[in-house]
């Protein structure tokens, strides 16, 4: 509904964790540095929308 109201995405971040931690659990997020556990998107209303 945001896009239908005239909003556009003007920022996106996919932060990742640092390198794997020795001794961390196999399924810990620290073991999956290439997979972002979080996706942050910023929306902006277009002028005249």
ChimeraX commands (.cxc) that place a marker at each C-alpha (Angstrom):
marker #1 position 0.00,0.00,0.00 radius 0.5
marker #1 position 2.95,2.33,0.53 radius 0.5
marker #1 position 3.84,2.29,-3.17 radius 0.5
marker #1 position 0.23,2.95,-4.18 radius 0.5
marker #1 position 0.28,6.00,-1.88 radius 0.5
marker #1 position 3.28,7.44,-3.74 radius 0.5
marker #1 position 6.17,6.26,-1.58 radius 0.5
marker #1 position 9.46,5.09,-3.11 radius 0.5
marker #1 position 12.40,3.22,-1.60 radius 0.5
marker #1 position 15.33,5.61,-1.29 radius 0.5
marker #1 position 17.56,3.65,1.07 radius 0.5
marker #1 position 18.30,0.02,1.82 radius 0.5
marker #1 position 20.75,-1.64,4.22 radius 0.5
marker #1 position 21.57,-5.31,4.74 radius 0.5
marker #1 position 23.88,-5.36,7.77 radius 0.5
marker #1 position 25.84,-8.55,8.41 radius 0.5
marker #1 position 27.75,-9.80,11.42 radius 0.5
marker #1 position 31.51,-9.99,11.70 radius 0.5
marker #1 position 33.51,-13.11,10.95 radius 0.5
marker #1 position 32.43,-16.40,12.57 radius 0.5
marker #1 position 33.27,-16.67,16.24 radius 0.5
marker #1 position 35.36,-19.72,17.21 radius 0.5
marker #1 position 33.30,-22.03,19.38 radius 0.5
marker #1 position 29.99,-20.45,18.39 radius 0.5
marker #1 position 27.04,-22.77,17.86 radius 0.5
marker #1 position 26.66,-24.21,14.35 radius 0.5
marker #1 position 23.33,-22.47,13.75 radius 0.5
marker #1 position 24.34,-19.12,15.28 radius 0.5
marker #1 position 23.92,-16.02,13.09 radius 0.5
marker #1 position 27.65,-15.38,13.52 radius 0.5
marker #1 position 28.27,-18.48,11.36 radius 0.5
marker #1 position 26.28,-17.02,8.43 radius 0.5
marker #1 position 28.09,-13.76,7.68 radius 0.5
marker #1 position 26.86,-13.65,4.07 radius 0.5
marker #1 position 23.18,-13.84,5.05 radius 0.5
marker #1 position 21.75,-10.62,6.44 radius 0.5
marker #1 position 19.57,-11.32,9.48 radius 0.5
marker #1 position 18.00,-7.91,8.99 radius 0.5
marker #1 position 16.78,-5.85,6.04 radius 0.5
marker #1 position 16.19,-2.13,6.63 radius 0.5
marker #1 position 14.38,-0.05,4.01 radius 0.5
marker #1 position 13.71,3.69,4.03 radius 0.5
marker #1 position 10.66,5.07,2.21 radius 0.5
marker #1 position 10.23,8.62,0.93 radius 0.5
marker #1 position 7.07,10.26,-0.38 radius 0.5
marker #1 position 7.52,11.57,-3.92 radius 0.5
marker #1 position 6.77,15.24,-4.36 radius 0.5
marker #1 position 3.36,15.75,-5.91 radius 0.5
marker #1 position 2.22,12.21,-5.21 radius 0.5
marker link #1:1,2 radius 0.2
marker link #1:2,3 radius 0.2
marker link #1:3,4 radius 0.2
marker link #1:4,5 radius 0.2
marker link #1:5,6 radius 0.2
marker link #1:6,7 radius 0.2
marker link #1:7,8 radius 0.2
marker link #1:8,9 radius 0.2
marker link #1:9,10 radius 0.2
marker link #1:10,11 radius 0.2
marker link #1:11,12 radius 0.2
marker link #1:12,13 radius 0.2
marker link #1:13,14 radius 0.2
marker link #1:14,15 radius 0.2
marker link #1:15,16 radius 0.2
marker link #1:16,17 radius 0.2
marker link #1:17,18 radius 0.2
marker link #1:18,19 radius 0.2
marker link #1:19,20 radius 0.2
marker link #1:20,21 radius 0.2
marker link #1:21,22 radius 0.2
marker link #1:22,23 radius 0.2
marker link #1:23,24 radius 0.2
marker link #1:24,25 radius 0.2
marker link #1:25,26 radius 0.2
marker link #1:26,27 radius 0.2
marker link #1:27,28 radius 0.2
marker link #1:28,29 radius 0.2
marker link #1:29,30 radius 0.2
marker link #1:30,31 radius 0.2
marker link #1:31,32 radius 0.2
marker link #1:32,33 radius 0.2
marker link #1:33,34 radius 0.2
marker link #1:34,35 radius 0.2
marker link #1:35,36 radius 0.2
marker link #1:36,37 radius 0.2
marker link #1:37,38 radius 0.2
marker link #1:38,39 radius 0.2
marker link #1:39,40 radius 0.2
marker link #1:40,41 radius 0.2
marker link #1:41,42 radius 0.2
marker link #1:42,43 radius 0.2
marker link #1:43,44 radius 0.2
marker link #1:44,45 radius 0.2
marker link #1:45,46 radius 0.2
marker link #1:46,47 radius 0.2
marker link #1:47,48 radius 0.2
marker link #1:48,49 radius 0.2
view
